[in-house]
């Protein structure tokens, strides 16, 4: 699956993708369980590889990977837990790095309400790293993500606790940390920004505040609580991916973002609801999730590697 080289088409009408029947792919993405390791650029990080039983195991050293692995599983990805800052202001995060074919480009990934340690978010970050990137997933909720065992009646109260100013501060601190930490090895000074659901809404907020300082391209998957009015302040390419059956991410709001920002592109998947791209539940959703991932991958390639 090669990377597309054609530049993205901006200011185009929304693209509606019909869902289709497709064989369910065999997942090669591991369920990652991170031991706690401090980040040290001078030593190997935690490595993941697949053994002959199709299970992923953790090794605290550089390892070789069987040649039979697909490109999607990638040859080697390092993962570690890091802490950004100190004390009460410290931000926990997971860092994924491609070892071979690293393109020296950083990605900040903003989770949904279930937090940075959720397996679906980690699996997605792993796949992005497989494509050559350095992916940082910060803990936006400071150890208090939403959990499925909580009554839904408390969700709004929990969301109200997520102060927008504090979230923005943490995201920009994480972005600056990534650029500063990797400056010695020549990482690109323009990061990509990806977000799901709650994090997808924050992609729009953050890009409007950033105005091209830290970020060179953004991708919002079915963002919630989006303020379309701020989209006119976004100075970088923005990709919006959603399903037309998602009540949490109204298509008319995304279309309004497109009207206010001519460097945005909207891709709508027919018959898809919330979370299909990183939490597919059926074979049909798996097929659309795969297509959404490839669209995102080409967008980041063109916005971060070709343009820079």
N, C-alpha and C positions, 0 to 999 in steps of 0.2 A: 504494500500500500504506500505508494510514493506520495510525497507532498506536492500539492498543486502549486504551480508557479504563477498563474494568472492573478493579477491584482484584483481585490474584491470590488464588486460593483456597488457604488454608493448611491444614495438617493433613489433607489429603485423601489417599486411597490413591494409589499410583503410577498414572500415566497411561501406558498402553501404546499406542504408535502403530504401526498396521499399515503396513508399507512398501507403496508403490504405484508403478505404472509412470507415469512422467511425462516429457514431452519434456525433453531436456537443455537447460537455459537457455543462452543465449549470454552468456558471461562478459563483464562490463563492468568487471571489477576489474583494474587494471594490475599487471604484474610491476614492482615499484618498485626502482629502483637509485639509492641515495642518494648524492649528493655530500656531502662533509663540510662542514657549516656550523655555526657557533656560534650558539646561541640568543640572539637579541636582540629583545625585545618591540617595539623602536622601528622595526624594518624588516621588510619582507615576508619570509616564509619561502619554502621551495621549494614550487612549485606544480605540480600535475599536471592535465593535461587530455587529452581524446581528440581526435585529428584525424580527418579524413574517411576515412583508411585504417584506422580502428579501432585504431590504435596510440597508446599513451600516450607523451607526451614530457615532459621536465623543463624547467621554466622558473624562473629565479631572480627572478621578479617576479610581481606580481599579474596574472592574465590572465582574460579572459572565456572562457566555455565555450559551445560550440554549443548552441542551444536544443533540438536533436534528441536530446540525451542523456536517458536515462531517469532517473527519480528515484533509482534504485538507484546509478547511476554518480555522482550528486550533482553539484552545480554547481561546487564547487571545494573541494579539500582541500589544506591546506598541510602539508608534511612536512619535518622537519629532524632532524639528529642533535644530541643534547645530551649534555653531561657533567655529572653531578650529583656535587658534591664535588670534591676535588682529590687529586693524588698517587695512592698505592697504594689509597686508599679511594674513589677516583672510580668512578662507575658510568656506563657508557655506556648510552644509551637512544635510542629513536626516538620522536618526538612528532608526532602527526597532529592537525590542527585543522580543524574545519569553518569555512569562511569565512562563508558565508551560512547563516542560520537556526541559528547557534551557540546552543545552549541553556545555555551557561555552566556545564556540568557536566563533571567530569573522570572518566575511566575509567583504571584501571590494569590492563593486560593481561599475564598471566604466561604465558610460552611453554611449549611442550613441551620435550623434551630437546634438540631441534635448535636452540634458541636464538632470540634476538630478531631476528636478521637473516634467518631462514628465510622464503622467499617466501610460504608458506601463512599464516604468522603475520602478516606484513606486510599481505597482501591482506585478511585478516579485520579487522585493525585499521583499515585504510582504509575498509572497509564500515561499521564502527561509527561512525567519524568522519563518514561520509556522512549519518548520521542525527542530526547536530547536536552530537556530543560532541567533547571534547578527550581524545585517547587517548595514554597514555604506555606504551611497551613497554620495560622495563628489561632490561639484560643480566644475567640471574641467574647466569650461569656465568663471568663475568669473562673473556671471550674464549676460553673452552674449552668450547664446546657439544659434545654428542655428534655424531659424524659417521657416515654410513652405511658408510664404508670401514673402520671399526674392527671387529675381531672381536667378535661378540656375547658371547664369553666374558669380555670386559673390562667389560661394561656395569655389572655390580654394583660392581666396583671404582671405576668412574667415579662412580656414584651415591653411593657411600660418601664421596666427596670433597666432596659438596655438603652442607656443614655446616648443619643446620637453624637454628641460632642466627644464622649469617652470612646465610643466605637471608632470615630474618625481619627482620634489621636492614636489609638492602638494600631490602626491600619497604617497610618503614615509612619509611626515609629518602626513598625515591622518592615515597611518598604525601605526606609533609610538604613535599618540594620542590615538588610540583605545587600544593598548596594555597597555599604561601607565594608561589610565583612568579606566580600568577594572582590573588592577593588584590586587587591594585590595580584589576583589571578586573571584580571581582565574581563570580569563579567560586564555585560552590557549595562549601560546606565539608564536604559529604558526597560521597565518591567512590564509584563503582562498582568492583567487583573481578571480573575475568573470568580464568579459567585453563583451559588444555588439558592433559590427561594429567598429567605431572609437575606442571605449574603448577596444574592443576585440583585436585590433592590439597592443594597449598599454600593454595588458597583457603579450604579448611576450617580448616587450621591458623591462618592469619592472622586470619580472622574470629573465631575462638575467642579469640585473644589480644587483638584490637582491641576487641571488645565494644562496637562502635558509636561509637568515638572518631573514626576517619577515614572509615570506610566505611558507606554507607547501604543497600547491596544487593550480593549476590554471585551469580555464576553459575559453576558448575563443570561443565566438559565432561569426561566419562569420566575423573574424577580417579583417579590411582594412589596407592598407599601412603597411603590415608586412614585416620586414626585416628578411628573413629566415636565414641569415648568423649569427645572434646573438644567434640562438636557441641552439647552442652547449654549450653556457654558462649557460643554465638553469639547475638547480640541483634538481628540484622537479617535480612530475608528472604533465603533462600538457595535458588536454583534448581539442581537436579541433572539433567543430561541425559546419557544413556548409551544404548548398544545392548545388547540382551539376549544377543548373541553375543560379547561382549568379555571375554576371560579376564583382562585386566589390571585391569578395574574391575567386580568382582562386584556384582551387583544386591543381594544380601543385605546387603552392607556399606552401600550407599546406603539401603536400607530401614531399617537400624539407625540411620543418621544421622537419618532422618525420625522415628523413634520418640523419639529424644533431643532433637529440635528441632522444635517445633510450627510454626515459621515457615518450614519448608522445603517444597519441592514437588519431586517426582521425576517426570520424564518419560522413559519408556523406549521406544526405537524397536525394533520387531520386526525380527529378521534383520540387525541392524546390528552391526558390530564396532568396533574401536578406531579413533578418528580420523575417523569419517565426516563430522562436521560441518565440519571445517576442512581436510580432505584427501579430499574425495569422489573416488572412482575410477570410478564408473559413473553412468549416467543415473538409475538408481534412487536411488543415494546422493545425487546432486545434488538430487533432489526432497526427500529427507528433510533434507538439509543446509539447504535453503532454509526448510523448516518450522521446524527447530531455531533458525535465525537469527531468524525472526519471533517465536517464543516468547520467546527471550532479549530481543529488542528490546522487546516489550511488558512483560516483567518489569522491565527497567531503567527504562522510562518510568514505570511505576506506582510502583516503589520509590524512584526518585530524583527524578522531576519532579512526580508527583501528590502523593506523601506529603510532599514537602518544599516 
